[in-house]
Structures are given as structure tokens and as C-alpha cells.
């Protein structure tokens, strides 16, 4: 431990200052995130050694205080902060306890105060264990995967880990030569020096911390739509060389999926879309802002693989550009992405949306209905019933208002809330405004009653 950190540990009081919240504002994630301040930008400089799994980091956070506080609480787990500075202020002390880094400036923050934190940290990153298994920084056979949903961001950088706290990012990764680092946003520079290479990415659109990611591997870039015309979204795959042909075949329909979804949902919200294919097999694919991660086992041409490709792509609209302000509204991500699968199924001539809805309803009707889709609780927020019943809720809206009004609603929803934080109440108001229907009356039985409503008919 550095002398600064040691002194902080000795002087830090047993209890946090009174103005510091004891729990997150989101009840699904107690002990994670805070509403005392908001971060407007993260600038991350990472130096990672693959063989030793050692990460040296520097995180510069630009933030604004929302309310008065005598301490700044950040999420950081498994890594040790060695130095904390606040340009323009003095840091009286800092300390780590449990999964939090607490910084005490010499003067209290007042609402509206802008401040910057410059944090040096290091250690051997590892995923954090929780209700949803292991999330965060994870070693692969030959590289790194970061899957941050819902609270894994703190495994690799100090942050305000709350989905509502969206910021721009600059991520610079220095790692071993002959490895490629893939991060969110646009690659702005790449330098090779001796045995090390540095990759710098800029994510200018606001992003929730759990969507920030780093992927490191022996990847080559494979353009997925090299003959795109003006207006087409650039799509790229980062794949191990030996999987190039398999990836090209497995992802061949993705450009058509993109055209279908931009037609149904509105313009794609980011500069481009990257798919990372790991050499390892993965249990499930993962989405991050402007990219998704698949295992080599997700590249088949069967419906199960192709629906996952469509699902993760649709999250760029529903989950990444539009992010639930609270985890209780996770159906706004997963219900919409599941419905996108059904839309692609019909577009691809596999099965109609009506038949997909019928099959999902029959499956749900055979299962217990002991959750509220609009507030499932942290243990069940990734339950398949949230996905399927959320999709059926959208199908009920569509059948009530008709296709023209429904897709106008989706365009309005993604356009007016672009890069924002959203709630179910926001969606209901948008549906009322665009369609003229009583959306709450249609949605309430699907979202806030346990009993399964009848199959939507139209």
C-alpha cells in the first residue's frame, strides 16, 4: 500500500460522513452507484499484461455534484487505488472499504459544483460474483473479455455504477504486441512500440458504465458489409484468423438485420457496429455500446444462433441508446430485444410475429406466473419470462393500435429519447401521445399483474 493510501486507512472514520448515501438510489443494486453526483466523462488509461493478468490504470472522471456531500463514493472492487487527486481541490483522505472507494475532499461539494478526480489504481482484475453469476473483467484462454451487465464495471475502473449515470468515454488500452484491443466507440489512434501496442477509442455518445467494455485478443478485422452504399451502417467483426470464414458465414445476414431494424426502429444510434468473436465458447452472447461479443459457438446458421445475433443488435437501440433509468424497467431492454427477434423471424421468412407470439404465450401458460414483468426484483430481472412477456406486451400494443401507429411509436420513442435514460412511464406517455390509445390499460396486465393475460388477438 502506498504511503498516501496507508495514511488514509488510518485516519478514515469508521462511518461515512452523514451526507454520503449508505445505499444506491436503485434498490436492485444496494451498495452500487449514487445520485450525489453525475459523471459527464471518463478518460481511462489502461496498461494490461496478459501473462500476469496485471492491470495498471489511471481514471480521470469529470463530474458535477447533484447535492451537497462531504465525500465522493465510487464503485471499485478487486483493485487497489494508490493515488487520488482532485485538481483545484485537496484530497484530505481516501480509503477503500468493501467494494467502494471513498474520497474526502478538503471542502464539501455543493450542488452544481464541477470537479475532477484523477485516480491511479492497479491489481489483478477478476469478475465479481453476484446473483447473476460472474460479471466484469474475465480472462480468456488467450486474452480478455469484459461483460459488465449489470454491475461489473467496477471490476476494471472506478465509476459511478448506475445505469442512469451516462457519460462520454475515452479508453486507451496498452497491451502486448500482436493483440488487438477492441473498445466502445471509434478507434482514434493506434501505436506500436517494441513489445507493446496502444489502442485509443472515443465513445462520444453518453454511455452507462455497465456498457463500457474492453476486449483483448489476437483479432483481425473483417468488414461485414464492404460494399455498403451511402447511409449504410459500417459493420465489422473482430475475429481470430482461423474463424474468419466461419464468422463471415454466421454473420452474413446481419447487414440485412440492420436494414430491417433501422426501418422498424429508426436510425442506428452510433457511428458503427462491431461484433467480437472470441476463440472461446461462451454461455451467452453479450452486448456493449456499439458492439457485441459472441463465442465461436454462436456462429451457426440455425434459428437459435441467428436470433441471438438479431437480439444483441437490437440492444443498440433498446438498452444502449435508450437505457432504463432503473433496473426494475429491464423489460424496456429485453422485451424489446425479444420482439426484435420476432420481427427478424418474419422478415427472414422463418416464422411470423403472430406465430412467435402464440408460441411464447403457450410456453408462458405452462409456467408459473409469480413475477411482475415491470418490477421483477433483482433475482428475476433476467428471467426468460421478462423477455417473452415483455415482447407480448409490445405485441398487444401493436395489435391494439395497428402497424402504422406502432412503428411510428417506435421511431418516436428511439428518436425523442435518443441516448437518454427512460422509464416505463415514459413509454406509456409516448404511446398515448403517438397512438391516441390508452396504453396504460393495455400494458398494465402484462407488466404489473402476475396472472397471464389472454393471447393478444388481432
C-alpha positions as CSV (number, residue, x, y, z in Angstrom):
1,X,0.0,0.0,0.0
2,X,1.3,3.5,-0.9
3,X,2.1,5.9,1.9
4,X,-0.9,8.0,0.9
5,X,-3.3,5.1,1.0
6,X,-1.9,3.9,4.3
7,X,-2.4,7.3,5.9
8,X,-5.9,7.4,4.6
9,X,-6.7,4.0,6.0
10,X,-5.5,5.1,9.5
11,X,-7.4,8.4,9.5
12,X,-10.6,7.4,7.8
13,X,-13.6,7.3,10.2
14,X,-15.5,4.1,10.9
15,X,-18.7,5.6,9.5
16,X,-19.1,7.6,6.3
17,X,-20.0,11.3,6.5
18,X,-23.6,11.9,7.1
19,X,-24.2,13.4,3.6
20,X,-22.9,10.2,1.9
21,X,-25.7,7.8,0.9
22,X,-25.5,4.4,2.6
23,X,-27.1,2.6,-0.4
24,X,-27.6,3.1,-4.1
25,X,-30.7,5.0,-5.3
26,X,-31.6,1.9,-7.3
27,X,-32.9,-0.8,-4.8
28,X,-31.9,-3.6,-7.1
29,X,-28.3,-2.7,-6.6
30,X,-27.7,-1.8,-3.0
31,X,-24.2,-0.6,-2.5
32,X,-23.7,0.4,-6.1
33,X,-24.0,3.8,-7.6
34,X,-25.1,7.1,-6.1
35,X,-27.2,10.1,-7.1
36,X,-25.0,12.5,-5.1
37,X,-23.1,13.4,-8.3
38,X,-23.1,12.6,-12.0
39,X,-20.1,11.8,-14.2
40,X,-20.1,13.6,-17.5
41,X,-16.9,12.0,-18.9
42,X,-14.4,9.2,-18.2
43,X,-10.9,9.1,-19.5
44,X,-9.3,5.7,-18.9
45,X,-5.7,4.8,-19.5
46,X,-5.1,1.1,-19.0
47,X,-1.9,-0.8,-19.1
48,X,-2.5,-4.6,-19.2
49,X,-0.1,-7.5,-19.1
50,X,-1.8,-10.6,-20.4
51,X,0.5,-13.3,-18.9
52,X,0.4,-11.9,-15.4
53,X,-3.2,-10.5,-15.6
54,X,-1.9,-7.3,-14.2
55,X,-3.8,-4.0,-14.8
56,X,-2.3,-0.6,-14.1
57,X,-4.9,2.1,-14.6
58,X,-5.5,5.8,-14.5
59,X,-9.0,7.1,-14.5
60,X,-9.9,10.7,-14.9
61,X,-13.5,11.5,-14.0
62,X,-15.2,14.8,-14.8
63,X,-18.3,15.2,-12.7
64,X,-20.9,17.6,-11.3
65,X,-22.4,17.4,-7.8
66,X,-26.1,16.9,-7.6
67,X,-26.4,17.6,-3.9
68,X,-24.2,18.6,-1.0
69,X,-21.8,16.0,0.2
70,X,-18.6,15.8,2.2
71,X,-17.4,12.6,0.5
72,X,-17.4,11.1,-3.0
73,X,-18.2,7.4,-3.2
74,X,-17.1,5.4,-6.2
75,X,-17.5,1.7,-7.1
76,X,-14.2,-0.2,-7.3
77,X,-13.7,-3.9,-6.5
78,X,-10.7,-6.2,-6.6
79,X,-8.3,-3.4,-7.5
80,X,-6.3,-1.0,-5.2
81,X,-6.4,2.7,-5.6
82,X,-2.8,4.0,-5.0
83,X,-3.2,7.8,-5.6
84,X,-6.2,10.2,-5.8
85,X,-6.0,13.8,-6.8
86,X,-8.6,16.5,-7.3
87,X,-7.3,19.3,-9.5
88,X,-8.3,22.6,-7.9
89,X,-9.0,20.9,-4.5
90,X,-7.1,18.9,-2.0
91,X,-7.9,15.3,-1.1
92,X,-8.0,15.1,2.7
93,X,-8.1,11.3,2.7
94,X,-9.3,8.3,0.7
95,X,-10.0,4.8,1.6
96,X,-11.4,1.5,0.2
97,X,-13.9,-0.5,2.1
98,X,-15.9,-3.4,0.7
99,X,-16.5,-2.5,-2.9
100,X,-16.3,1.2,-2.6
101,X,-13.6,3.9,-2.9
102,X,-14.4,6.9,-0.7
103,X,-12.7,10.2,-1.4
104,X,-12.9,13.0,1.1
105,X,-12.0,16.5,-0.3
106,X,-10.9,19.3,2.0
107,X,-14.2,21.2,1.4
108,X,-17.7,19.8,0.9
109,X,-19.2,19.7,-2.5
110,X,-22.2,21.9,-3.2
111,X,-25.0,21.3,-5.7
112,X,-23.7,22.3,-9.2
113,X,-20.0,22.1,-8.3
114,X,-17.9,20.7,-11.1
115,X,-15.0,18.6,-10.0
116,X,-12.4,16.2,-11.5
117,X,-11.0,13.1,-9.9
118,X,-7.6,11.7,-11.1
119,X,-7.3,8.1,-9.7
120,X,-4.3,5.7,-10.1
121,X,-5.0,2.1,-9.4
122,X,-3.7,-1.4,-10.0
123,X,-4.1,-5.1,-9.4
124,X,-5.2,-8.4,-10.9
125,X,-8.7,-7.8,-12.2
126,X,-11.3,-10.6,-11.8
127,X,-15.0,-10.9,-12.3
128,X,-17.2,-10.1,-9.4
129,X,-19.7,-12.7,-8.2
130,X,-23.3,-11.9,-7.6
131,X,-26.9,-13.0,-8.2
132,X,-26.3,-13.3,-11.9
133,X,-23.0,-15.3,-11.8
134,X,-19.7,-13.7,-12.6
135,X,-19.6,-10.3,-14.3
136,X,-16.9,-7.9,-15.2
137,X,-13.3,-8.4,-16.3
138,X,-12.6,-12.0,-17.2
139,X,-9.6,-13.8,-18.6
140,X,-10.0,-15.9,-21.7
141,X,-7.7,-18.7,-22.9
142,X,-5.7,-16.0,-24.8
143,X,-7.0,-12.6,-24.0
144,X,-9.7,-10.7,-22.1
145,X,-13.4,-10.3,-22.1
146,X,-15.4,-7.7,-20.2
147,X,-19.1,-8.2,-19.6
148,X,-20.3,-5.5,-17.3
149,X,-24.1,-6.1,-17.0
150,X,-25.4,-5.3,-14.5
151,X,-22.7,-4.3,-12.0
152,X,-19.3,-5.5,-13.4
153,X,-17.8,-2.1,-14.4
154,X,-16.2,-1.6,-11.0
155,X,-14.0,-4.7,-11.7
156,X,-11.8,-2.7,-14.0
157,X,-12.3,1.0,-13.3
158,X,-13.6,3.3,-10.6
159,X,-17.0,4.5,-11.5
160,X,-20.5,5.6,-10.5
161,X,-22.0,2.3,-11.5
162,X,-25.6,3.2,-12.0
163,X,-27.5,2.7,-15.4
164,X,-28.8,6.3,-15.2
165,X,-25.4,7.8,-14.9
166,X,-24.4,8.1,-18.6
167,X,-21.2,9.8,-19.8
168,X,-18.8,10.0,-22.7
169,X,-15.7,7.9,-22.6
170,X,-12.1,7.9,-23.9
171,X,-10.5,4.5,-23.4
172,X,-6.8,3.9,-24.1
173,X,-5.5,0.4,-23.8
174,X,-1.8,-0.6,-23.9
175,X,-1.2,-4.3,-24.1
176,X,1.1,-6.9,-25.5
177,X,2.1,-6.7,-29.2
178,X,0.1,-8.8,-31.7
179,X,-3.0,-8.4,-29.6
180,X,-5.9,-6.1,-30.6
181,X,-7.9,-4.2,-28.0
182,X,-11.5,-3.5,-29.0
183,X,-13.5,-1.0,-27.0
184,X,-16.6,1.1,-27.4
185,X,-16.9,3.8,-30.0
186,X,-14.5,4.8,-32.7
187,X,-10.8,3.9,-32.9
188,X,-9.0,7.2,-33.0
189,X,-5.4,6.0,-32.8
190,X,-3.1,3.0,-32.7
191,X,0.6,3.0,-31.9
192,X,3.0,0.1,-31.8
193,X,6.2,0.4,-29.8
194,X,8.6,-2.5,-29.3
195,X,6.6,-5.2,-27.5
196,X,3.6,-3.0,-26.6
197,X,0.7,-1.6,-28.6
198,X,-1.7,1.2,-27.6
199,X,-5.3,1.4,-28.9
200,X,-7.4,4.5,-28.2
201,X,-11.2,4.7,-28.6
202,X,-13.6,7.6,-28.3
203,X,-17.2,6.9,-27.3
204,X,-18.8,10.4,-27.7
205,X,-22.4,9.3,-27.2
206,X,-23.4,9.0,-23.5
207,X,-23.0,5.5,-22.1
208,X,-23.9,3.8,-18.9
209,X,-20.9,2.3,-17.0
210,X,-22.1,-1.3,-17.3
211,X,-21.9,-1.0,-21.1
212,X,-18.3,0.1,-21.2
213,X,-16.0,-2.8,-22.3
214,X,-12.5,-3.9,-23.3
215,X,-12.0,-7.0,-25.4
216,X,-8.4,-8.2,-26.0
217,X,-7.4,-11.0,-28.3
218,X,-5.5,-12.0,-31.4
219,X,-8.2,-10.4,-33.5
220,X,-8.2,-9.5,-37.2
221,X,-10.8,-7.1,-38.6
222,X,-13.3,-8.4,-41.0
223,X,-15.7,-6.0,-42.8
224,X,-19.2,-7.5,-42.9
225,X,-20.7,-5.1,-45.5
226,X,-17.7,-3.9,-47.6
227,X,-20.0,-3.0,-50.5
228,X,-22.2,-0.7,-48.4
229,X,-23.7,2.3,-50.0
230,X,-24.3,5.8,-48.6
231,X,-26.4,5.6,-45.5
232,X,-25.5,2.0,-44.6
233,X,-24.0,1.4,-41.1
234,X,-20.4,0.2,-41.2
235,X,-20.3,-3.3,-39.7
236,X,-17.1,-5.1,-38.7
237,X,-16.2,-8.3,-37.0
238,X,-13.0,-8.7,-34.8
239,X,-12.2,-12.4,-35.1
240,X,-9.3,-14.8,-34.7
241,X,-7.9,-15.5,-38.1
242,X,-8.8,-19.2,-38.0
243,X,-12.5,-18.2,-37.5
244,X,-12.8,-15.7,-40.4
245,X,-14.7,-17.9,-42.8
246,X,-17.0,-19.2,-40.0
247,X,-17.7,-15.7,-38.8
248,X,-18.4,-14.4,-42.3
249,X,-20.9,-17.2,-42.9
250,X,-22.5,-16.9,-39.5
251,X,-22.9,-13.1,-39.6
252,X,-23.9,-13.0,-43.3
253,X,-27.4,-11.9,-42.5
254,X,-26.5,-9.2,-40.0
255,X,-26.4,-6.4,-42.6
256,X,-30.0,-7.3,-43.6
257,X,-31.0,-7.4,-39.9
258,X,-29.5,-3.8,-39.6
259,X,-31.6,-2.6,-42.6
260,X,-34.8,-4.2,-41.1
261,X,-34.2,-2.7,-37.7
262,X,-33.4,0.8,-39.0
263,X,-36.7,0.6,-40.9
264,X,-38.6,-0.5,-37.9
265,X,-36.9,1.3,-35.1
266,X,-35.3,4.4,-36.6
267,X,-31.8,5.4,-37.5
268,X,-29.0,3.4,-36.0
269,X,-27.8,5.4,-33.0
270,X,-24.0,5.1,-33.2
271,X,-21.2,5.5,-35.8
272,X,-20.7,1.8,-36.5
273,X,-21.3,-1.6,-35.1
274,X,-18.6,-4.2,-34.2
275,X,-19.0,-7.8,-33.4
276,X,-16.2,-9.5,-31.4
277,X,-16.0,-13.3,-31.8
278,X,-13.9,-15.0,-29.1
279,X,-11.8,-18.1,-29.6
280,X,-13.5,-19.5,-26.5
281,X,-17.0,-20.8,-26.4
282,X,-19.3,-18.6,-24.4
283,X,-22.5,-19.5,-22.5
284,X,-24.4,-16.5,-23.8
285,X,-23.5,-13.5,-26.1
286,X,-23.1,-10.1,-24.6
287,X,-23.9,-6.6,-25.7
288,X,-22.0,-3.4,-25.0
289,X,-22.5,0.0,-26.5
290,X,-21.7,0.0,-30.3
291,X,-20.5,-3.7,-30.1
292,X,-21.5,-7.2,-29.2
293,X,-19.5,-10.2,-28.1
294,X,-20.1,-13.8,-29.3
295,X,-18.4,-17.0,-28.7
296,X,-17.3,-19.2,-31.6
297,X,-20.3,-21.4,-30.7
298,X,-22.7,-18.7,-31.7
299,X,-21.9,-18.6,-35.4
300,X,-24.3,-21.3,-36.7
301,X,-27.0,-20.6,-39.3
302,X,-29.8,-22.2,-37.2
303,X,-32.5,-20.1,-35.7
304,X,-31.2,-20.2,-32.1
305,X,-27.8,-18.6,-33.2
306,X,-29.4,-16.1,-35.6
307,X,-32.0,-14.9,-33.1
308,X,-29.2,-14.1,-30.7
309,X,-27.4,-12.1,-33.4
310,X,-30.6,-10.1,-34.0
311,X,-31.2,-9.8,-30.3
312,X,-27.8,-8.3,-29.5
313,X,-28.0,-5.9,-32.5
314,X,-31.4,-4.6,-31.4
315,X,-29.9,-3.7,-28.0
316,X,-28.1,-0.9,-29.7
317,X,-31.4,0.9,-29.7
318,X,-33.1,-0.7,-26.7
319,X,-30.6,-0.8,-23.8
320,X,-27.7,1.2,-25.1
321,X,-29.1,4.3,-26.8
322,X,-32.2,4.1,-24.6
323,X,-31.1,2.9,-21.2
324,X,-33.5,2.0,-18.4
325,X,-33.2,4.6,-15.6
326,X,-33.8,1.8,-13.1
327,X,-33.1,-1.9,-13.3
328,X,-36.8,-2.6,-12.5
329,X,-37.6,-1.4,-16.0
330,X,-35.3,-4.0,-17.6
331,X,-38.2,-5.1,-19.8
332,X,-37.6,-2.0,-21.8
333,X,-34.3,-3.6,-22.9
334,X,-35.2,-7.3,-23.0
335,X,-38.8,-7.3,-24.0
336,X,-38.0,-5.0,-27.0
337,X,-35.0,-7.1,-28.0
338,X,-37.1,-10.3,-27.8
339,X,-39.7,-8.6,-30.0
340,X,-36.9,-7.6,-32.5
341,X,-36.1,-11.4,-32.8
342,X,-39.7,-12.0,-33.8
343,X,-39.6,-9.1,-36.3
344,X,-36.5,-10.6,-37.9
345,X,-38.0,-14.1,-37.9
346,X,-40.9,-12.8,-40.0
347,X,-38.6,-10.7,-42.3
348,X,-36.4,-13.8,-42.9
349,X,-39.4,-15.9,-43.8
350,X,-38.9,-18.3,-40.8
351,X,-42.0,-17.7,-38.7
352,X,-44.4,-14.8,-38.4
353,X,-44.6,-12.5,-35.5
354,X,-48.1,-13.8,-34.7
355,X,-46.8,-17.4,-34.6
356,X,-43.8,-16.4,-32.4
357,X,-46.2,-14.6,-30.0
358,X,-48.5,-17.6,-29.9
359,X,-45.6,-20.0,-29.2
360,X,-44.3,-17.7,-26.4
361,X,-47.8,-17.4,-24.8
362,X,-48.2,-21.1,-24.8
363,X,-44.8,-21.6,-23.1
364,X,-45.7,-19.0,-20.5
365,X,-49.1,-20.5,-19.9
366,X,-47.3,-23.8,-18.9
367,X,-45.1,-22.0,-16.4
368,X,-45.7,-20.3,-13.0
369,X,-46.5,-16.6,-13.1
370,X,-45.0,-15.4,-9.9
371,X,-43.3,-12.2,-11.1
372,X,-44.2,-8.7,-12.2
373,X,-42.5,-8.0,-15.5
374,X,-42.5,-4.3,-14.8
375,X,-40.8,-4.9,-11.4
376,X,-39.4,-8.4,-11.3
377,X,-37.0,-8.0,-8.5
378,X,-33.2,-8.3,-8.8
379,X,-33.1,-12.1,-8.6
380,X,-35.5,-12.5,-11.6
381,X,-34.8,-9.5,-13.7
382,X,-33.1,-11.7,-16.3
383,X,-35.7,-14.4,-16.1
384,X,-36.9,-15.5,-19.6
385,X,-40.5,-14.6,-18.7
386,X,-39.4,-10.9,-18.5
387,X,-38.2,-11.3,-22.1
388,X,-41.2,-13.2,-23.5
389,X,-43.9,-11.5,-21.6
390,X,-42.3,-8.1,-22.3
391,X,-42.4,-8.9,-26.0
392,X,-46.0,-10.0,-25.8
393,X,-46.8,-6.6,-24.1
394,X,-45.5,-4.9,-27.2
395,X,-47.4,-7.2,-29.4
396,X,-50.6,-6.3,-27.5
397,X,-49.9,-2.6,-28.1
398,X,-49.2,-3.3,-31.8
399,X,-52.5,-5.2,-32.3
400,X,-54.5,-2.5,-30.5
401,X,-53.2,0.5,-32.4
402,X,-52.2,-1.1,-35.8
403,X,-48.9,-1.4,-37.6
404,X,-48.7,2.2,-38.9
405,X,-49.1,3.7,-35.4
406,X,-47.0,1.1,-33.7
407,X,-43.9,1.6,-35.8
408,X,-44.4,5.4,-35.7
409,X,-44.4,5.0,-31.9
410,X,-41.1,3.1,-32.0
411,X,-39.5,5.7,-34.2
412,X,-40.7,8.5,-31.9
413,X,-39.5,6.5,-28.9
414,X,-36.0,6.0,-30.1
415,X,-35.7,9.5,-31.6
416,X,-37.1,11.6,-28.8
417,X,-35.2,9.6,-26.1
418,X,-32.0,9.1,-28.1
419,X,-29.0,8.5,-25.8
420,X,-31.2,9.1,-22.7
421,X,-32.5,7.3,-19.6
422,X,-36.0,6.0,-19.8
423,X,-38.8,4.5,-17.7
424,X,-41.9,2.5,-18.3
425,X,-43.9,5.6,-17.5
426,X,-42.1,7.5,-20.3
427,X,-43.0,4.8,-22.8
428,X,-46.7,4.8,-21.7
429,X,-46.8,8.6,-22.2
430,X,-45.2,8.3,-25.6
431,X,-47.6,5.6,-26.7
432,X,-50.6,7.7,-25.5
433,X,-49.3,10.7,-27.4
434,X,-48.4,8.9,-30.7
435,X,-51.2,6.4,-31.0
436,X,-54.0,8.1,-29.1
437,X,-54.8,4.9,-27.3
438,X,-54.9,4.2,-23.5
439,X,-51.5,2.5,-23.4
440,X,-51.6,2.0,-19.6
441,X,-54.8,0.0,-19.9
442,X,-53.2,-2.3,-22.5
443,X,-49.8,-2.7,-20.7
444,X,-50.8,-2.9,-17.1
445,X,-52.0,-6.5,-17.1
446,X,-48.8,-7.6,-18.9
447,X,-46.4,-5.7,-16.7
448,X,-48.0,-5.3,-13.3
449,X,-50.2,-8.3,-12.8
450,X,-49.0,-11.8,-12.1
451,X,-51.7,-13.6,-14.0
452,X,-51.0,-14.2,-17.7
453,X,-53.4,-12.1,-19.9
454,X,-55.1,-13.8,-22.8
455,X,-53.2,-14.1,-26.0
456,X,-53.4,-10.8,-27.9
457,X,-55.6,-11.2,-30.9
458,X,-55.9,-9.1,-34.0
